[in-house]
Amino acid sequence: MKLYLVLVIVFSMVGCSNRAVYENVQINKRNECMKLPQNQYNECMERVNKSYEEYKRERKETLEK
């Protein structure tokens, strides 16, 4: 979890786009899924495999509530 926070801070400081930060966090989450047993791996990957566009739409809907 600390690694994700560090990555977000570093990418924010160097001026990367929100999309790049999101995609890098997703890569790290997928790597974490690979460490799980097969039955948990599939569930983890379903949660993680969300496009940036889906994420943006869901975020916007949440913020409008």
PDB file with one MODEL, atoms N, CA, C and O in Angstrom:
MODEL        1
ATOM      1  N   MET A   1       0.826  -1.184   0.000  1.00  0.00           N
ATOM      2  CA  MET A   1       0.000   0.000   0.000  1.00  0.00           C
ATOM      3  C   MET A   1       0.873   1.252   0.000  1.00  0.00           C
ATOM      4  O   MET A   1       0.566   2.229  -0.682  1.00  0.00           O
ATOM      5  N   LYS A   2       1.954   1.218   0.762  1.00  0.00           N
ATOM      6  CA  LYS A   2       2.855   2.375   0.796  1.00  0.00           C
ATOM      7  C   LYS A   2       3.464   2.622  -0.577  1.00  0.00           C
ATOM      8  O   LYS A   2       3.683   3.767  -0.973  1.00  0.00           O
ATOM      9  N   LEU A   3       3.736   1.540  -1.298  1.00  0.00           N
ATOM     10  CA  LEU A   3       4.310   1.664  -2.633  1.00  0.00           C
ATOM     11  C   LEU A   3       3.371   2.429  -3.549  1.00  0.00           C
ATOM     12  O   LEU A   3       3.818   3.276  -4.322  1.00  0.00           O
ATOM     13  N   TYR A   4       2.090   2.147  -3.475  1.00  0.00           N
ATOM     14  CA  TYR A   4       1.106   2.841  -4.311  1.00  0.00           C
ATOM     15  C   TYR A   4       1.105   4.327  -3.997  1.00  0.00           C
ATOM     16  O   TYR A   4       1.077   5.157  -4.906  1.00  0.00           O
ATOM     17  N   LEU A   5       1.134   4.658  -2.738  1.00  0.00           N
ATOM     18  CA  LEU A   5       1.140   6.055  -2.327  1.00  0.00           C
ATOM     19  C   LEU A   5       2.391   6.759  -2.833  1.00  0.00           C
ATOM     20  O   LEU A   5       2.319   7.883  -3.330  1.00  0.00           O
ATOM     21  N   VAL A   6       3.519   6.107  -2.707  1.00  0.00           N
ATOM     22  CA  VAL A   6       4.774   6.685  -3.176  1.00  0.00           C
ATOM     23  C   VAL A   6       4.714   6.904  -4.688  1.00  0.00           C
ATOM     24  O   VAL A   6       5.121   7.955  -5.182  1.00  0.00           O
ATOM     25  N   LEU A   7       4.207   5.917  -5.415  1.00  0.00           N
ATOM     26  CA  LEU A   7       4.104   6.058  -6.868  1.00  0.00           C
ATOM     27  C   LEU A   7       3.200   7.223  -7.258  1.00  0.00           C
ATOM     28  O   LEU A   7       3.532   7.999  -8.155  1.00  0.00           O
ATOM     29  N   VAL A   8       2.082   7.341  -6.599  1.00  0.00           N
ATOM     30  CA  VAL A   8       1.158   8.425  -6.902  1.00  0.00           C
ATOM     31  C   VAL A   8       1.824   9.776  -6.640  1.00  0.00           C
ATOM     32  O   VAL A   8       1.711  10.693  -7.453  1.00  0.00           O
ATOM     33  N   ILE A   9       2.500   9.896  -5.535  1.00  0.00           N
ATOM     34  CA  ILE A   9       3.179  11.157  -5.197  1.00  0.00           C
ATOM     35  C   ILE A   9       4.271  11.470  -6.210  1.00  0.00           C
ATOM     36  O   ILE A   9       4.373  12.600  -6.688  1.00  0.00           O
ATOM     37  N   VAL A  10       5.080  10.482  -6.536  1.00  0.00           N
ATOM     38  CA  VAL A  10       6.175  10.701  -7.479  1.00  0.00           C
ATOM     39  C   VAL A  10       5.637  11.124  -8.839  1.00  0.00           C
ATOM     40  O   VAL A  10       6.129  12.085  -9.430  1.00  0.00           O
ATOM     41  N   PHE A  11       4.628  10.409  -9.339  1.00  0.00           N
ATOM     42  CA  PHE A  11       4.092  10.754 -10.650  1.00  0.00           C
ATOM     43  C   PHE A  11       3.400  12.107 -10.646  1.00  0.00           C
ATOM     44  O   PHE A  11       3.431  12.823 -11.647  1.00  0.00           O
ATOM     45  N   SER A  12       2.788  12.457  -9.552  1.00  0.00           N
ATOM     46  CA  SER A  12       2.163  13.777  -9.448  1.00  0.00           C
ATOM     47  C   SER A  12       3.208  14.874  -9.483  1.00  0.00           C
ATOM     48  O   SER A  12       2.998  15.921 -10.095  1.00  0.00           O
ATOM     49  N   MET A  13       4.325  14.638  -8.833  1.00  0.00           N
ATOM     50  CA  MET A  13       5.375  15.647  -8.765  1.00  0.00           C
ATOM     51  C   MET A  13       6.045  15.874 -10.116  1.00  0.00           C
ATOM     52  O   MET A  13       6.457  16.995 -10.413  1.00  0.00           O
ATOM     53  N   VAL A  14       6.158  14.853 -10.924  1.00  0.00           N
ATOM     54  CA  VAL A  14       6.819  15.013 -12.215  1.00  0.00           C
ATOM     55  C   VAL A  14       5.842  15.410 -13.312  1.00  0.00           C
ATOM     56  O   VAL A  14       6.232  15.551 -14.471  1.00  0.00           O
ATOM     57  N   GLY A  15       4.588  15.588 -12.959  1.00  0.00           N
ATOM     58  CA  GLY A  15       3.619  16.118 -13.910  1.00  0.00           C
ATOM     59  C   GLY A  15       3.021  15.099 -14.858  1.00  0.00           C
ATOM     60  O   GLY A  15       2.571  15.474 -15.941  1.00  0.00           O
ATOM     61  N   CYS A  16       2.997  13.831 -14.498  1.00  0.00           N
ATOM     62  CA  CYS A  16       2.361  12.837 -15.351  1.00  0.00           C
ATOM     63  C   CYS A  16       0.857  13.048 -15.360  1.00  0.00           C
ATOM     64  O   CYS A  16       0.285  13.636 -14.442  1.00  0.00           O
ATOM     65  N   SER A  17       0.243  12.563 -16.398  1.00  0.00           N
ATOM     66  CA  SER A  17      -1.197  12.702 -16.498  1.00  0.00           C
ATOM     67  C   SER A  17      -1.894  11.770 -15.515  1.00  0.00           C
ATOM     68  O   SER A  17      -1.310  10.795 -15.042  1.00  0.00           O
ATOM     69  N   ASN A  18      -3.136  12.081 -15.220  1.00  0.00           N
ATOM     70  CA  ASN A  18      -3.932  11.217 -14.342  1.00  0.00           C
ATOM     71  C   ASN A  18      -4.022   9.810 -14.916  1.00  0.00           C
ATOM     72  O   ASN A  18      -3.988   8.829 -14.173  1.00  0.00           O
ATOM     73  N   ARG A  19      -4.136   9.713 -16.225  1.00  0.00           N
ATOM     74  CA  ARG A  19      -4.235   8.409 -16.870  1.00  0.00           C
ATOM     75  C   ARG A  19      -2.972   7.582 -16.621  1.00  0.00           C
ATOM     76  O   ARG A  19      -3.069   6.392 -16.318  1.00  0.00           O
ATOM     77  N   ALA A  20      -1.816   8.181 -16.741  1.00  0.00           N
ATOM     78  CA  ALA A  20      -0.555   7.460 -16.540  1.00  0.00           C
ATOM     79  C   ALA A  20      -0.448   6.961 -15.103  1.00  0.00           C
ATOM     80  O   ALA A  20      -0.017   5.834 -14.859  1.00  0.00           O
ATOM     81  N   VAL A  21      -0.837   7.798 -14.166  1.00  0.00           N
ATOM     82  CA  VAL A  21      -0.809   7.390 -12.758  1.00  0.00           C
ATOM     83  C   VAL A  21      -1.765   6.219 -12.554  1.00  0.00           C
ATOM     84  O   VAL A  21      -1.403   5.225 -11.925  1.00  0.00           O
ATOM     85  N   TYR A  22      -2.982   6.332 -13.084  1.00  0.00           N
ATOM     86  CA  TYR A  22      -3.972   5.262 -12.950  1.00  0.00           C
ATOM     87  C   TYR A  22      -3.436   3.954 -13.533  1.00  0.00           C
ATOM     88  O   TYR A  22      -3.548   2.902 -12.903  1.00  0.00           O
ATOM     89  N   GLU A  23      -2.861   4.015 -14.718  1.00  0.00           N
ATOM     90  CA  GLU A  23      -2.368   2.802 -15.371  1.00  0.00           C
ATOM     91  C   GLU A  23      -1.209   2.169 -14.601  1.00  0.00           C
ATOM     92  O   GLU A  23      -1.106   0.944 -14.535  1.00  0.00           O
ATOM     93  N   ASN A  24      -0.351   2.984 -14.029  1.00  0.00           N
ATOM     94  CA  ASN A  24       0.749   2.434 -13.230  1.00  0.00           C
ATOM     95  C   ASN A  24       0.253   1.788 -11.945  1.00  0.00           C
ATOM     96  O   ASN A  24       0.769   0.749 -11.533  1.00  0.00           O
ATOM     97  N   VAL A  25      -0.728   2.386 -11.319  1.00  0.00           N
ATOM     98  CA  VAL A  25      -1.315   1.783 -10.123  1.00  0.00           C
ATOM     99  C   VAL A  25      -1.976   0.458 -10.490  1.00  0.00           C
ATOM    100  O   VAL A  25      -1.866  -0.517  -9.746  1.00  0.00           O
ATOM    101  N   GLN A  26      -2.664   0.415 -11.639  1.00  0.00           N
ATOM    102  CA  GLN A  26      -3.310  -0.825 -12.085  1.00  0.00           C
ATOM    103  C   GLN A  26      -2.280  -1.924 -12.313  1.00  0.00           C
ATOM    104  O   GLN A  26      -2.519  -3.079 -11.959  1.00  0.00           O
ATOM    105  N   ILE A  27      -1.156  -1.583 -12.892  1.00  0.00           N
ATOM    106  CA  ILE A  27      -0.097  -2.572 -13.117  1.00  0.00           C
ATOM    107  C   ILE A  27       0.370  -3.150 -11.786  1.00  0.00           C
ATOM    108  O   ILE A  27       0.555  -4.360 -11.656  1.00  0.00           O
ATOM    109  N   ASN A  28       0.557  -2.285 -10.807  1.00  0.00           N
ATOM    110  CA  ASN A  28       0.983  -2.768  -9.487  1.00  0.00           C
ATOM    111  C   ASN A  28      -0.080  -3.647  -8.845  1.00  0.00           C
ATOM    112  O   ASN A  28       0.247  -4.646  -8.204  1.00  0.00           O
ATOM    113  N   LYS A  29      -1.336  -3.288  -9.008  1.00  0.00           N
ATOM    114  CA  LYS A  29      -2.417  -4.111  -8.453  1.00  0.00           C
ATOM    115  C   LYS A  29      -2.457  -5.471  -9.129  1.00  0.00           C
ATOM    116  O   LYS A  29      -2.665  -6.484  -8.461  1.00  0.00           O
ATOM    117  N   ARG A  30      -2.261  -5.514 -10.449  1.00  0.00           N
ATOM    118  CA  ARG A  30      -2.233  -6.799 -11.164  1.00  0.00           C
ATOM    119  C   ARG A  30      -1.084  -7.664 -10.664  1.00  0.00           C
ATOM    120  O   ARG A  30      -1.235  -8.876 -10.510  1.00  0.00           O
ATOM    121  N   ASN A  31       0.055  -7.047 -10.414  1.00  0.00           N
ATOM    122  CA  ASN A  31       1.193  -7.799  -9.887  1.00  0.00           C
ATOM    123  C   ASN A  31       0.867  -8.397  -8.520  1.00  0.00           C
ATOM    124  O   ASN A  31       1.272  -9.519  -8.217  1.00  0.00           O
ATOM    125  N   GLU A  32       0.136  -7.646  -7.698  1.00  0.00           N
ATOM    126  CA  GLU A  32      -0.288  -8.166  -6.396  1.00  0.00           C
ATOM    127  C   GLU A  32      -1.261  -9.328  -6.570  1.00  0.00           C
ATOM    128  O   GLU A  32      -1.212 -10.292  -5.805  1.00  0.00           O
ATOM    129  N   CYS A  33      -2.135  -9.251  -7.557  1.00  0.00           N
ATOM    130  CA  CYS A  33      -3.093 -10.339  -7.818  1.00  0.00           C
ATOM    131  C   CYS A  33      -2.350 -11.636  -8.152  1.00  0.00           C
ATOM    132  O   CYS A  33      -2.794 -12.723  -7.783  1.00  0.00           O
ATOM    133  N   MET A  34      -1.232 -11.516  -8.843  1.00  0.00           N
ATOM    134  CA  MET A  34      -0.475 -12.699  -9.257  1.00  0.00           C
ATOM    135  C   MET A  34       0.057 -13.488  -8.075  1.00  0.00           C
ATOM    136  O   MET A  34       0.394 -14.663  -8.224  1.00  0.00           O
ATOM    137  N   LYS A  35       0.138 -12.877  -6.916  1.00  0.00           N
ATOM    138  CA  LYS A  35       0.647 -13.549  -5.725  1.00  0.00           C
ATOM    139  C   LYS A  35      -0.421 -14.370  -5.012  1.00  0.00           C
ATOM    140  O   LYS A  35      -0.116 -15.110  -4.076  1.00  0.00           O
ATOM    141  N   LEU A  36      -1.666 -14.243  -5.450  1.00  0.00           N
ATOM    142  CA  LEU A  36      -2.787 -14.910  -4.783  1.00  0.00           C
ATOM    143  C   LEU A  36      -3.040 -16.290  -5.360  1.00  0.00           C
ATOM    144  O   LEU A  36      -2.636 -16.569  -6.489  1.00  0.00           O
ATOM    145  N   PRO A  37      -3.709 -17.171  -4.598  1.00  0.00           N
ATOM    146  CA  PRO A  37      -4.124 -18.468  -5.137  1.00  0.00           C
ATOM    147  C   PRO A  37      -5.108 -18.257  -6.290  1.00  0.00           C
ATOM    148  O   PRO A  37      -5.735 -17.203  -6.387  1.00  0.00           O
ATOM    149  N   GLN A  38      -5.240 -19.248  -7.153  1.00  0.00           N
ATOM    150  CA  GLN A  38      -6.028 -19.133  -8.376  1.00  0.00           C
ATOM    151  C   GLN A  38      -7.454 -18.618  -8.146  1.00  0.00           C
ATOM    152  O   GLN A  38      -7.911 -17.739  -8.877  1.00  0.00           O
ATOM    153  N   ASN A  39      -8.158 -19.145  -7.148  1.00  0.00           N
ATOM    154  CA  ASN A  39      -9.543 -18.716  -6.936  1.00  0.00           C
ATOM    155  C   ASN A  39      -9.616 -17.246  -6.530  1.00  0.00           C
ATOM    156  O   ASN A  39     -10.553 -16.554  -6.927  1.00  0.00           O
ATOM    157  N   GLN A  40      -8.677 -16.763  -5.771  1.00  0.00           N
ATOM    158  CA  GLN A  40      -8.638 -15.356  -5.388  1.00  0.00           C
ATOM    159  C   GLN A  40      -8.073 -14.490  -6.512  1.00  0.00           C
ATOM    160  O   GLN A  40      -8.441 -13.323  -6.651  1.00  0.00           O
ATOM    161  N   TYR A  41      -7.192 -15.060  -7.299  1.00  0.00           N
ATOM    162  CA  TYR A  41      -6.578 -14.338  -8.416  1.00  0.00           C
ATOM    163  C   TYR A  41      -7.651 -13.865  -9.397  1.00  0.00           C
ATOM    164  O   TYR A  41      -7.655 -12.703  -9.802  1.00  0.00           O
ATOM    165  N   ASN A  42      -8.547 -14.754  -9.772  1.00  0.00           N
ATOM    166  CA  ASN A  42      -9.592 -14.408 -10.743  1.00  0.00           C
ATOM    167  C   ASN A  42     -10.462 -13.262 -10.232  1.00  0.00           C
ATOM    168  O   ASN A  42     -10.766 -12.332 -10.980  1.00  0.00           O
ATOM    169  N   GLU A  43     -10.856 -13.324  -8.984  1.00  0.00           N
ATOM    170  CA  GLU A  43     -11.675 -12.255  -8.398  1.00  0.00           C
ATOM    171  C   GLU A  43     -10.894 -10.945  -8.355  1.00  0.00           C
ATOM    172  O   GLU A  43     -11.434  -9.884  -8.668  1.00  0.00           O
ATOM    173  N   CYS A  44      -9.651 -11.020  -7.976  1.00  0.00           N
ATOM    174  CA  CYS A  44      -8.801  -9.842  -7.896  1.00  0.00           C
ATOM    175  C   CYS A  44      -8.649  -9.190  -9.277  1.00  0.00           C
ATOM    176  O   CYS A  44      -8.758  -7.970  -9.404  1.00  0.00           O
ATOM    177  N   MET A  45      -8.403  -9.985 -10.285  1.00  0.00           N
ATOM    178  CA  MET A  45      -8.228  -9.450 -11.631  1.00  0.00           C
ATOM    179  C   MET A  45      -9.520  -8.828 -12.170  1.00  0.00           C
ATOM    180  O   MET A  45      -9.466  -7.850 -12.916  1.00  0.00           O
ATOM    181  N   GLU A  46     -10.656  -9.373 -11.810  1.00  0.00           N
ATOM    182  CA  GLU A  46     -11.926  -8.780 -12.232  1.00  0.00           C
ATOM    183  C   GLU A  46     -12.086  -7.379 -11.645  1.00  0.00           C
ATOM    184  O   GLU A  46     -12.574  -6.469 -12.316  1.00  0.00           O
ATOM    185  N   ARG A  47     -11.673  -7.215 -10.393  1.00  0.00           N
ATOM    186  CA  ARG A  47     -11.762  -5.896  -9.758  1.00  0.00           C
ATOM    187  C   ARG A  47     -10.769  -4.909 -10.363  1.00  0.00           C
ATOM    188  O   ARG A  47     -11.063  -3.721 -10.488  1.00  0.00           O
ATOM    189  N   VAL A  48      -9.606  -5.402 -10.733  1.00  0.00           N
ATOM    190  CA  VAL A  48      -8.521  -4.547 -11.197  1.00  0.00           C
ATOM    191  C   VAL A  48      -8.659  -4.166 -12.671  1.00  0.00           C
ATOM    192  O   VAL A  48      -8.256  -3.070 -13.060  1.00  0.00           O
ATOM    193  N   ASN A  49      -9.210  -5.032 -13.478  1.00  0.00           N
ATOM    194  CA  ASN A  49      -9.282  -4.790 -14.917  1.00  0.00           C
ATOM    195  C   ASN A  49     -10.420  -3.858 -15.272  1.00  0.00           C
ATOM    196  O   ASN A  49     -11.450  -4.280 -15.798  1.00  0.00           O
ATOM    197  N   LYS A  50     -10.221  -2.597 -14.980  1.00  0.00           N
ATOM    198  CA  LYS A  50     -11.197  -1.561 -15.290  1.00  0.00           C
ATOM    199  C   LYS A  50     -10.468  -0.501 -16.101  1.00  0.00           C
ATOM    200  O   LYS A  50      -9.415  -0.012 -15.692  1.00  0.00           O
ATOM    201  N   SER A  51     -11.031  -0.150 -17.249  1.00  0.00           N
ATOM    202  CA  SER A  51     -10.373   0.851 -18.086  1.00  0.00           C
ATOM    203  C   SER A  51     -10.392   2.211 -17.400  1.00  0.00           C
ATOM    204  O   SER A  51     -11.179   2.454 -16.485  1.00  0.00           O
ATOM    205  N   TYR A  52      -9.520   3.077 -17.855  1.00  0.00           N
ATOM    206  CA  TYR A  52      -9.448   4.433 -17.300  1.00  0.00           C
ATOM    207  C   TYR A  52     -10.766   5.162 -17.544  1.00  0.00           C
ATOM    208  O   TYR A  52     -11.218   5.937 -16.700  1.00  0.00           O
ATOM    209  N   GLU A  53     -11.380   4.914 -18.698  1.00  0.00           N
ATOM    210  CA  GLU A  53     -12.655   5.563 -19.007  1.00  0.00           C
ATOM    211  C   GLU A  53     -13.750   5.119 -18.034  1.00  0.00           C
ATOM    212  O   GLU A  53     -14.548   5.938 -17.577  1.00  0.00           O
ATOM    213  N   GLU A  54     -13.784   3.819 -17.718  1.00  0.00           N
ATOM    214  CA  GLU A  54     -14.748   3.316 -16.733  1.00  0.00           C
ATOM    215  C   GLU A  54     -14.499   3.947 -15.371  1.00  0.00           C
ATOM    216  O   GLU A  54     -15.430   4.364 -14.683  1.00  0.00           O
ATOM    217  N   TYR A  55     -13.235   4.008 -14.998  1.00  0.00           N
ATOM    218  CA  TYR A  55     -12.860   4.616 -13.717  1.00  0.00           C
ATOM    219  C   TYR A  55     -13.320   6.077 -13.653  1.00  0.00           C
ATOM    220  O   TYR A  55     -13.911   6.503 -12.660  1.00  0.00           O
ATOM    221  N   LYS A  56     -13.047   6.836 -14.714  1.00  0.00           N
ATOM    222  CA  LYS A  56     -13.440   8.245 -14.746  1.00  0.00           C
ATOM    223  C   LYS A  56     -14.953   8.410 -14.639  1.00  0.00           C
ATOM    224  O   LYS A  56     -15.442   9.282 -13.919  1.00  0.00           O
ATOM    225  N   ARG A  57     -15.690   7.566 -15.360  1.00  0.00           N
ATOM    226  CA  ARG A  57     -17.152   7.644 -15.337  1.00  0.00           C
ATOM    227  C   ARG A  57     -17.673   7.346 -13.933  1.00  0.00           C
ATOM    228  O   ARG A  57     -18.519   8.078 -13.418  1.00  0.00           O
ATOM    229  N   GLU A  58     -17.176   6.279 -13.315  1.00  0.00           N
ATOM    230  CA  GLU A  58     -17.617   5.906 -11.969  1.00  0.00           C
ATOM    231  C   GLU A  58     -17.223   6.975 -10.947  1.00  0.00           C
ATOM    232  O   GLU A  58     -17.985   7.269 -10.026  1.00  0.00           O
ATOM    233  N   ARG A  59     -16.045   7.547 -11.110  1.00  0.00           N
ATOM    234  CA  ARG A  59     -15.601   8.602 -10.202  1.00  0.00           C
ATOM    235  C   ARG A  59     -16.496   9.826 -10.316  1.00  0.00           C
ATOM    236  O   ARG A  59     -16.882  10.427  -9.313  1.00  0.00           O
ATOM    237  N   LYS A  60     -16.818  10.182 -11.546  1.00  0.00           N
ATOM    238  CA  LYS A  60     -17.681  11.338 -11.771  1.00  0.00           C
ATOM    239  C   LYS A  60     -19.066  11.113 -11.155  1.00  0.00           C
ATOM    240  O   LYS A  60     -19.621  12.009 -10.520  1.00  0.00           O
ATOM    241  N   GLU A  61     -19.619   9.908 -11.346  1.00  0.00           N
ATOM    242  CA  GLU A  61     -20.929   9.579 -10.773  1.00  0.00           C
ATOM    243  C   GLU A  61     -20.885   9.656  -9.256  1.00  0.00           C
ATOM    244  O   GLU A  61     -21.821  10.160  -8.635  1.00  0.00           O
ATOM    245  N   THR A  62     -19.821   9.166  -8.659  1.00  0.00           N
ATOM    246  CA  THR A  62     -19.691   9.181  -7.205  1.00  0.00           C
ATOM    247  C   THR A  62     -19.590  10.614  -6.681  1.00  0.00           C
ATOM    248  O   THR A  62     -20.210  10.955  -5.674  1.00  0.00           O
ATOM    249  N   LEU A  63     -18.823  11.432  -7.354  1.00  0.00           N
ATOM    250  CA  LEU A  63     -18.637  12.813  -6.910  1.00  0.00           C
ATOM    251  C   LEU A  63     -19.908  13.650  -7.055  1.00  0.00           C
ATOM    252  O   LEU A  63     -20.099  14.624  -6.326  1.00  0.00           O
ATOM    253  N   GLU A  64     -20.778  13.271  -7.997  1.00  0.00           N
ATOM    254  CA  GLU A  64     -22.017  14.021  -8.216  1.00  0.00           C
ATOM    255  C   GLU A  64     -23.094  13.678  -7.207  1.00  0.00           C
ATOM    256  O   GLU A  64     -24.097  14.387  -7.119  1.00  0.00           O
ATOM    257  N   LYS A  65     -22.917  12.620  -6.450  1.00  0.00           N
ATOM    258  CA  LYS A  65     -23.941  12.210  -5.474  1.00  0.00           C
ATOM    259  C   LYS A  65     -23.960  13.100  -4.280  1.00  0.00           C
ATOM    260  O   LYS A  65     -24.761  12.893  -3.368  1.00  0.00           O
TER     261      LYS A  65
ENDMDL
END
